[in-house]
Every structure is written in C-alpha cells, then in structure tokens.
C-alpha cells in the first residue's frame, strides 16, 4: 500500500530541472520519485544528527 505523501515546494536550478526531465524521459520514472530518493540519501548521510533511539551497545 502506498504511503500518504505531503505536498511541499522546492526550488531547483534550471540545469537540475533539465536533467531530471531527461532522466524521466529515458526511464519513465516520475521526477518526484527521484527527488524523494535524493532526500532519502541526504537523510541517511546525516542520520547521526537526527534524534532517535540509542542502540543497546552505545554507552557514554
């Protein structure tokens, strides 16, 4: 089942827009999917800065 999506506005450069459109034309994958994938990559890269549960092996 698809998860609910939240609408938001982002600003990208004309070059980013052109490349995303070209990617969509070649793959038929919606641009929004690529944008969400990019957000996921950034969130994974910076996950240590996000609040969350400590693992059982972490100690001060």
Secondary structure, 3 states (H helix, E strand, C coil): CCCCCCCCCCCCCHHHHHHHHHHHHHHCCCHHHHHHHHHHHHHHHCHHHCCCCCCCCCCC
